[in-house]
């Protein structure tokens, strides 16, 4: 090992990886809990240590150079190794123990969380985990849960949120249902379909009408607060349900109802209260879920067209 050749420090490498993953200095600084000037200084110091330019800076955007893109896989491996070191060390400490409660939607809890939970249990066996599978928003401020996975950024100032993935939502139905009622060729056709609703259909109608539809409560004859129940009902040919494209592409035969309809942006936010700054067990679980969901998003196949 040539120790003299390793001139940079880990904070600089972390700043590089966060900037490439998040897409800008400002987004990377938010993800790392730093100010943008601090992160920019770390990038500049790394460029000086390595003797290369890593980002082309202009008023509109920050673009990684070819050198940065060639380094990123090595940098990502270092980040994963650092995460494993942190988890392993914390898992062996008697102080990293106790209950952590996680709330997530039914589909998130059933399909996305289990492999992440398995890794946490392997590397931090002293932590006990409770998963609340529900579409209802648990109140983190009242400690109804320690960590929440949500599809909207919280507005409360004492909550910490990290954007971990982005996808799109679309309308889906079983092919048999579309064979029976006819596949839509315009908005009026879509407006005549049966929809599977949620517990608060007024908000659903508002969001769907915002993308060009003209739905009323009469479109919603069946409702459920569970996303897995939505899918099961749609599989029985009972109507149309909004779902995310990445989940449908991997887990279902449901068919997109009318591809010309504008997609619905869907973000996934990981949220906790500010105890994250003082509780090692919550920080460990929070970071493991954030990394796991980001890894899953990168590994997903390209969506069907």
Secondary structure, DSSP 8 states (H G I E B T S, - for coil): --GGG--S-HHHHHHHHHHHHHSSHHHHHHHHT--HHHHHHHHHHHHHHHTS--EEE-SS-EEE-HHHHHHHHHHHHHHHHHHHHHHHHHHHSTTS-EEEEEEE-HHIIIIIHHHHHHHHHHH-TTEEEEEEE-SS---GGGTS-SEEEESS----TTEEEEEEEEEEEEEEE-HHHHHHH---SSHHHHHTS-EEE-S-HHHHHHHHHTTT----GGGEEEE-S-HHHHHHHHHTT--BEEEEHHHHHHH---EES-TTS--EEEEEEEEEEGGGGT-HHHHHHHHHHHHHHHHHHHHS-----
